[in-house]
Amino acid sequence: MGRFLTVSEDRPRCVLAFSGGLDTTVAVHWLTHQRGFEVVTLSADLGETADPEELQQRSLRAGAVAAHVVDAKQIFLTDFVFPSLQAGALYQGVYPLATALGRPLIARLLVEVARETGASAVAHGCTAKGNDQVRFDVAVGALAPALQVVAPVREWSMGRSEEIAYAEEHGLEVKATKESPYSVDANLWGRSVETGILEDPWREPPADAFDWTVAAAQAPSQGAIVEIHFEQGVPTRIDGQELEPVDLVVELNRLGGEHGVGRVDHVEDRLVGIKSREVYEAPAALILDTAHRAVESLTLSRDVLRFKRQVADEWAQLTYDGLWFSALRQSLQAFVASTQHFVTGDVRLQLRQGAISLLGRSSPSSLYRRELATYERAEDRFRHQAAEGFLNIFGLPLRTQAAIQGNLWEEARPLLQTVPRGIAAAPSNDLSKGDGNGN
């Protein structure tokens, strides 16, 4: 027996991750009538749910026996997004992992609702070609190996046009149309758009593919300047005002979107082995990533920055591939957390017509010292006399190799004999009388 419902003796129960979109709306009806499940839906509000009550009613009208809506915005940011921001994780260097970060949280909530309601299965609306199926299936397997995972879209033979027709035939409410068949996923950290005419990577994304951002050419020419404060790698203030995580991200999404910041058009490599063209809107994510890197440039040593770049790539790959709950990803989080102790400071950015420009950065723990970096000798505290000894030791391996094995680069490619050059000499130093070899 579950916490809220009595399990039917005749029908197994399944908890479906429900977004209210085409796939999951059709899935409620299909799981009920084709697979014989009692369907309970779970909708996790990660920032995209405008009307939770309407989403619940849509689920019930589609045939669910119960509909759960969980306000998970705060925990999404604090437990999933901000640790990834601290890691500097961008998949293939550009994608801030908005959808990929939401999936392990939803999977965990699915498992908890399944346990509460006595369900024997969970379900999702992911396709066989996508990454999300991996994220859900693997995460559920890590958290509750005994639960069955059902993937209706993998099982049925319908494409999107057939799904739209199915919904119309059974009176199901969906937003997708044959004229505008985008597949959209959104949360506080970003908005992902795919399918339809976006499947042609040569075609420019049409204006109706975007919702959060204006085109750069249409953004205000004067731009905006924003100052962001970080405490141990976590953003806490905008322009001096302390904000809760949700309010801070919402504000940066608004501000960035007004100035055309945050658009990403990316052909990415999916885990299943195919390339896919994706369009993203992530104003807050890209603004905060730029700002966070600026504070780290002041506060982390060269060796930590170098190694952390490798960690960021590994973190992004693990997250993208659905391995959030893996031992490696959790171990990487321990390393990242240890690097953030001194990542406190302020960053000033300009947002202007689609571009993010760094104007300034400061930190009370900055390793940048002007008295060491300056070229003004009166203020200079760098020991110039130490450079000779340093260079002697640093260059010793190369000089040793050259003395014993020869200068391989110069012998292999004598540049002066292969490139044109001109020689100009003062009248008292006429080089034209040389031996023809520059001597």
C-alpha positions as CSV (number, residue, x, y, z in Angstrom):
1,M,0.0,0.0,0.0
2,G,1.3,3.4,-0.9
3,R,1.1,6.6,1.1
4,F,-1.7,8.2,-0.8
5,L,-3.3,5.5,-2.9
6,T,-4.3,1.9,-2.5
7,V,-2.7,-0.3,-5.1
8,S,-5.1,-2.1,-7.3
9,E,-5.0,-5.9,-7.1
10,D,-5.6,-6.2,-10.8
11,R,-3.4,-3.4,-12.3
12,P,0.2,-2.5,-11.6
13,R,1.0,1.1,-10.8
14,C,3.5,3.2,-12.8
15,V,4.9,6.7,-12.0
16,L,5.4,8.7,-15.1
17,A,7.6,11.8,-15.4
18,F,5.0,14.2,-16.8
19,S,5.9,17.5,-18.4
20,G,2.5,18.2,-20.0
21,G,4.1,18.1,-23.5
22,L,3.1,15.9,-26.4
23,D,5.1,12.7,-25.6
24,T,4.1,12.5,-21.9
25,T,0.5,13.4,-22.4
26,V,0.1,10.7,-25.0
27,A,2.0,8.4,-22.7
28,V,-0.5,8.7,-19.9
29,H,-3.3,7.5,-22.2
30,W,-1.1,4.8,-23.8
31,L,0.2,3.4,-20.6
32,T,-3.3,3.2,-19.2
33,H,-5.0,1.6,-22.3
34,Q,-2.2,-0.3,-24.0
35,R,-0.1,-1.4,-21.1
36,G,-2.7,-1.7,-18.4
37,F,-1.1,0.5,-15.8
38,E,-2.6,2.7,-13.2
39,V,-0.7,5.9,-14.0
40,V,0.5,8.3,-11.3
41,T,2.3,11.3,-12.7
42,L,5.1,13.3,-11.2
43,S,5.8,16.8,-12.5
44,A,9.0,18.4,-11.0
45,D,8.8,22.2,-11.2
46,L,12.4,23.2,-12.1
47,G,11.3,26.7,-13.1
48,E,9.3,26.1,-16.3
49,T,5.9,25.3,-14.7
50,A,3.7,28.3,-15.1
51,D,0.5,26.8,-13.6
52,P,1.1,23.7,-11.4
53,E,-2.6,23.2,-10.8
54,E,-3.4,23.2,-14.5
55,L,-0.6,20.8,-15.1
56,Q,-2.1,18.4,-12.5
57,Q,-5.6,18.7,-14.1
58,R,-4.1,18.1,-17.6
59,S,-2.6,14.9,-16.3
60,L,-5.8,13.8,-14.7
61,R,-7.8,14.6,-17.8
62,A,-5.4,12.4,-19.8
63,G,-6.2,9.5,-17.5
64,A,-3.8,9.6,-14.5
65,V,-5.2,8.4,-11.2
66,A,-3.1,10.9,-9.3
67,A,-0.8,13.8,-10.2
68,H,2.1,15.0,-8.1
69,V,3.7,18.4,-8.7
70,V,6.9,19.1,-6.7
71,D,8.4,22.6,-6.4
72,A,12.1,21.5,-6.9
73,K,13.5,24.9,-8.1
74,Q,15.6,25.6,-5.0
75,I,17.1,22.2,-4.6
76,F,17.8,22.0,-8.3
77,L,20.0,25.1,-8.1
78,T,21.7,24.4,-4.8
79,D,22.4,20.6,-5.3
80,F,22.8,20.2,-9.0
81,V,23.3,23.5,-10.9
82,F,25.6,25.4,-8.6
83,P,28.0,22.5,-8.0
84,S,28.3,22.2,-11.8
85,L,28.8,26.0,-12.1
86,Q,31.6,25.6,-9.5
87,A,33.1,22.8,-11.6
88,G,33.0,24.9,-14.8
89,A,31.2,22.1,-16.6
90,L,30.1,22.8,-20.2
91,Y,29.5,19.8,-22.5
92,Q,31.8,20.1,-25.5
93,G,32.8,23.5,-24.2
94,V,29.4,25.2,-24.9
95,Y,26.4,23.5,-23.4
96,P,25.7,24.4,-19.8
97,L,23.8,21.0,-19.2
98,A,20.5,22.5,-18.3
99,T,18.4,19.4,-19.3
100,A,21.1,17.0,-18.3
101,L,21.2,18.4,-14.7
102,G,17.5,18.2,-14.3
103,R,17.1,14.6,-15.2
104,P,18.9,13.0,-12.1
105,L,16.8,15.2,-9.8
106,I,13.6,14.1,-11.6
107,A,14.7,10.5,-11.5
108,R,15.3,10.7,-7.7
109,L,11.8,12.2,-7.2
110,L,10.3,9.5,-9.4
111,V,11.9,6.8,-7.2
112,E,10.6,8.5,-4.0
113,V,7.1,8.8,-5.4
114,A,7.1,5.2,-6.6
115,R,8.1,4.1,-3.1
116,E,5.4,6.3,-1.5
117,T,2.6,5.0,-3.8
118,G,3.6,1.4,-4.0
119,A,4.4,1.5,-7.7
120,S,6.3,-1.3,-9.4
121,A,7.5,0.8,-12.3
122,V,8.4,4.3,-13.4
123,A,8.2,5.7,-16.9
124,H,9.5,8.6,-19.0
125,G,8.8,10.1,-22.4
126,C,12.2,9.8,-23.9
127,T,13.0,8.6,-27.3
128,A,15.5,5.8,-28.3
129,K,17.7,8.3,-30.0
130,G,18.1,10.7,-27.2
131,N,20.3,11.1,-24.1
132,D,17.5,11.5,-21.7
133,Q,16.5,7.8,-21.8
134,V,20.0,7.0,-20.6
135,R,19.8,9.6,-17.8
136,F,16.5,8.3,-16.5
137,D,17.2,4.6,-16.9
138,V,20.7,4.6,-15.4
139,A,19.7,7.0,-12.5
140,V,16.7,4.9,-11.6
141,G,18.9,1.8,-11.8
142,A,21.4,3.3,-9.4
143,L,18.8,4.5,-6.9
144,A,16.2,1.6,-7.1
145,P,17.4,-1.4,-9.1
146,A,14.2,-3.3,-8.5
147,L,12.0,-0.8,-10.2
148,Q,10.9,-1.5,-13.8
149,V,11.6,1.4,-16.2
150,V,9.0,1.8,-19.0
151,A,9.7,4.0,-22.0
152,P,6.6,4.3,-24.2
153,V,8.2,6.3,-26.9
154,R,10.8,3.6,-27.4
155,E,8.0,1.0,-27.7
156,W,5.3,2.5,-29.9
157,S,5.8,3.0,-33.6
158,M,4.4,6.6,-33.7
159,G,6.5,9.5,-34.9
160,R,5.6,13.1,-33.8
161,S,3.0,13.5,-36.5
162,E,1.3,10.3,-35.5
163,E,1.4,11.3,-31.8
164,I,-0.3,14.6,-32.7
165,A,-3.0,12.6,-34.6
166,Y,-3.3,10.2,-31.6
167,A,-3.8,13.1,-29.3
168,E,-6.4,14.6,-31.5
169,E,-8.2,11.3,-31.9
170,H,-8.4,10.8,-28.1
171,G,-9.1,14.4,-27.1
172,L,-5.8,14.9,-25.4
173,E,-4.6,18.5,-24.8
174,V,-1.2,19.2,-26.4
175,K,0.7,22.3,-27.6
176,A,2.6,20.8,-30.5
177,T,1.2,21.1,-34.0
178,K,2.2,19.8,-37.4
179,E,3.1,23.4,-38.4
180,S,5.3,24.0,-35.3
181,P,6.6,20.6,-34.2
182,Y,9.4,21.8,-31.8
183,S,10.4,19.6,-28.9
184,V,11.1,22.0,-26.0
185,D,12.5,21.3,-22.5
186,A,13.1,24.2,-20.1
187,N,14.2,24.8,-16.6
188,L,15.8,27.6,-14.7
189,W,19.2,26.9,-16.1
190,G,18.2,26.8,-19.8
191,R,15.8,26.1,-22.6
192,S,16.5,23.3,-25.1
193,V,14.8,23.3,-28.6
194,E,15.1,20.5,-31.2
195,T,13.3,18.7,-34.1
196,G,11.3,20.3,-36.9
197,I,13.3,22.5,-39.3
198,L,16.1,22.7,-36.7
199,E,17.1,19.2,-37.9
200,D,18.8,20.8,-40.9
201,P,22.0,22.3,-39.5
202,W,22.4,24.5,-42.5
203,R,19.2,26.4,-41.8
204,E,19.3,29.4,-39.5
205,P,17.0,28.9,-36.4
206,P,13.8,30.8,-37.1
207,A,12.7,33.5,-34.7
208,D,9.9,31.4,-33.3
209,A,12.4,28.8,-31.9
210,F,13.4,31.4,-29.3
211,D,11.4,32.5,-26.3
212,W,13.8,33.8,-23.6
213,T,16.1,36.0,-25.7
214,V,15.8,38.7,-28.3
215,A,17.9,38.6,-31.4
216,A,21.2,40.4,-30.9
217,A,20.5,42.9,-33.6
218,Q,17.3,43.9,-31.9
219,A,18.8,44.3,-28.4
220,P,19.4,47.8,-27.0
221,S,22.5,49.3,-28.4
222,Q,23.6,50.8,-25.0
223,G,23.7,47.4,-23.3
224,A,23.7,46.9,-19.5
225,I,26.4,46.6,-16.8
226,V,25.9,44.1,-14.0
227,E,28.0,43.3,-11.0
228,I,27.8,39.8,-9.5
229,H,29.2,38.7,-6.1
230,F,30.3,35.1,-5.3
231,E,30.8,33.5,-1.9
232,Q,33.0,30.3,-2.2
233,G,32.0,29.9,-5.8
234,V,28.3,30.4,-5.3
235,P,26.6,33.6,-6.7
236,T,24.8,35.5,-4.0
237,R,24.4,39.1,-5.0
238,I,23.5,41.2,-8.1
239,D,24.5,44.8,-8.1
240,G,24.9,44.7,-4.3
241,Q,21.5,43.1,-3.6
242,E,21.4,39.8,-1.8
243,L,19.1,37.4,-3.6
244,E,17.9,33.8,-3.1
245,P,19.2,31.4,-5.7
246,V,16.0,31.2,-7.7
247,D,15.5,34.9,-7.7
248,L,19.1,35.5,-8.8
249,V,18.9,33.1,-11.7
250,V,15.5,34.4,-12.8
251,E,16.8,38.0,-12.8
252,L,19.9,37.1,-14.9
253,N,17.8,35.2,-17.3
254,R,15.6,38.3,-17.7
255,L,18.4,40.7,-18.0
256,G,20.5,38.6,-20.3
257,G,17.5,37.8,-22.5
258,E,16.7,41.5,-23.0
259,H,20.2,42.0,-24.3
260,G,20.3,39.0,-26.6
261,V,22.7,37.0,-24.4
262,G,22.5,33.3,-24.0
263,R,21.8,31.7,-27.4
264,V,23.8,28.6,-28.3
265,D,23.4,26.8,-31.7
266,H,25.3,23.5,-31.3
267,V,25.8,20.3,-33.2
268,E,26.6,17.9,-30.4
269,D,27.6,14.3,-30.0
270,R,24.9,12.2,-28.3
271,L,25.9,9.2,-26.2
272,V,24.0,6.9,-28.6
273,G,26.5,7.7,-31.3
274,I,24.7,10.3,-33.5
275,K,25.2,14.0,-34.0
276,S,22.3,16.2,-33.2
277,R,21.6,19.9,-33.8
278,E,20.4,21.6,-30.6
279,V,19.4,25.2,-30.0
280,Y,19.7,26.5,-26.4
281,E,18.8,29.6,-24.5
282,A,20.8,30.0,-21.3
283,P,21.3,33.6,-20.4
284,A,21.9,33.2,-16.6
285,A,24.1,30.1,-17.1
286,L,26.4,31.8,-19.6
287,I,26.6,35.0,-17.6
288,L,27.4,33.2,-14.3
289,D,29.9,30.9,-16.0
290,T,31.8,33.9,-17.4
291,A,31.7,35.6,-14.0
292,H,32.8,32.5,-12.0
293,R,35.7,31.9,-14.3
294,A,36.8,35.5,-13.7
295,V,36.9,35.1,-10.0
296,E,38.7,31.8,-10.3
297,S,41.4,33.4,-12.5
298,L,42.3,35.6,-9.5
299,T,42.0,33.0,-6.7
300,L,43.2,29.6,-8.0
301,S,46.8,28.7,-8.7
302,R,47.9,27.8,-12.2
303,D,48.2,24.0,-11.4
304,V,44.7,23.9,-9.9
305,L,43.2,25.8,-12.9
306,R,45.0,23.4,-15.3
307,F,43.8,20.3,-13.5
308,K,40.3,21.7,-12.9
309,R,39.8,22.2,-16.6
310,Q,40.2,18.4,-17.0
311,V,37.8,17.8,-14.1
312,A,35.3,20.2,-15.8
313,D,35.4,18.2,-19.0
314,E,35.0,14.9,-17.1
315,W,32.2,16.3,-15.0
316,A,30.3,17.5,-18.1
317,Q,30.8,14.2,-19.8
318,L,29.5,12.2,-16.8
319,T,26.5,14.5,-16.4
320,Y,25.7,14.5,-20.1
321,D,26.0,10.7,-20.2
322,G,23.6,10.2,-17.2
323,L,26.2,9.2,-14.7
324,W,25.4,11.8,-12.1
325,F,25.1,9.2,-9.3
326,S,28.3,7.5,-10.2
327,A,31.2,7.2,-7.7
328,L,33.5,9.1,-10.0
329,R,31.2,12.1,-10.4
330,Q,30.7,12.3,-6.6
331,S,34.5,12.1,-6.1
332,L,35.0,14.9,-8.5
333,Q,32.5,17.0,-6.5
334,A,34.7,16.6,-3.4
335,F,37.7,17.9,-5.4
336,V,35.7,20.8,-6.8
337,A,34.3,21.8,-3.4
338,S,37.9,21.9,-2.1
339,T,38.9,24.4,-4.8
340,Q,36.1,26.9,-4.0
341,H,37.1,27.9,-0.5
342,F,38.7,31.2,-1.7
343,V,36.5,31.8,-4.8
344,T,34.9,34.8,-3.2
345,G,34.8,38.2,-5.0
346,D,33.0,40.5,-7.4
347,V,32.8,40.6,-11.2
348,R,31.6,43.4,-13.4
349,L,30.2,42.5,-16.8
350,Q,28.7,44.3,-19.8
351,L,25.8,42.6,-21.6
352,R,25.4,44.1,-25.1
353,Q,23.7,42.8,-28.2
354,G,24.4,39.2,-27.6
355,A,27.9,39.6,-26.1
356,I,29.2,39.2,-22.6
357,S,32.2,41.4,-21.9
358,L,34.3,41.3,-18.8
359,L,35.0,44.7,-17.4
360,G,36.5,44.0,-14.0
361,R,37.1,41.5,-11.2
362,S,38.3,41.6,-7.6
363,S,38.7,39.3,-4.7
364,P,39.9,39.6,-1.1
365,S,41.8,36.3,-1.7
366,S,43.2,37.3,-5.0
367,L,46.6,35.9,-5.9
368,Y,47.1,38.7,-8.4
369,R,49.5,41.2,-6.7
370,R,50.1,44.5,-8.5
371,E,53.5,45.0,-6.9
372,L,54.6,41.8,-8.6
373,A,52.9,42.3,-11.9
374,T,53.6,46.0,-12.5
375,Y,56.2,47.3,-15.0
376,E,56.6,50.5,-13.1
377,R,60.0,50.0,-11.5
378,A,59.3,52.3,-8.6
379,E,56.5,50.1,-7.4
380,D,58.0,46.8,-8.6
381,R,58.7,44.2,-5.9
382,F,59.6,41.4,-8.2
383,R,63.2,40.2,-7.8
384,H,64.6,40.6,-11.3
385,Q,68.0,39.3,-10.3
386,A,66.4,35.9,-9.5
387,A,65.3,35.5,-13.2
388,E,68.8,34.5,-14.4
389,G,69.1,31.6,-12.0
390,F,65.5,30.5,-12.7
391,L,66.1,30.5,-16.4
392,N,69.3,28.6,-16.0
393,I,67.5,25.7,-14.1
394,F,64.3,25.8,-16.2
395,G,66.1,25.6,-19.5
396,L,68.7,23.0,-18.4
397,P,66.9,19.9,-19.8
398,L,66.6,21.5,-23.3
399,R,70.2,22.8,-23.3
400,T,71.4,19.3,-22.2
401,Q,69.4,17.6,-25.0
402,A,70.7,20.1,-27.6
403,A,74.3,19.7,-26.6
404,I,74.1,15.9,-26.8
405,Q,71.6,15.2,-29.5
406,G,71.7,18.4,-31.5
407,N,69.2,21.1,-32.2
408,L,66.7,18.8,-34.0
409,W,64.3,21.6,-35.0
410,E,66.9,23.8,-36.7
411,E,68.5,20.9,-38.5
412,A,65.2,19.6,-39.8
413,R,64.0,23.0,-41.1
414,P,66.4,25.9,-41.7
415,L,63.9,28.7,-41.9
416,L,66.1,31.4,-43.4
417,Q,66.7,29.4,-46.5
418,T,63.0,28.8,-47.1
419,V,61.4,32.2,-46.5
420,P,61.8,35.6,-48.3
421,R,63.4,38.4,-46.4
422,G,64.7,41.9,-46.8
423,I,67.8,43.3,-45.1
424,A,68.3,47.0,-44.4
425,A,71.5,48.3,-43.0
426,A,72.9,51.6,-41.9
427,P,75.5,53.0,-44.4
428,S,78.4,52.3,-42.0
429,N,77.3,48.6,-41.7
430,D,76.8,47.6,-45.3
431,L,75.8,43.9,-45.1
432,S,75.9,43.5,-48.9
433,K,79.6,42.8,-48.5
434,G,79.0,39.7,-46.5
435,D,79.7,36.2,-47.6
436,G,76.2,35.5,-48.8
437,N,75.3,33.5,-45.7
438,G,74.4,36.5,-43.6
439,N,78.0,36.7,-42.2
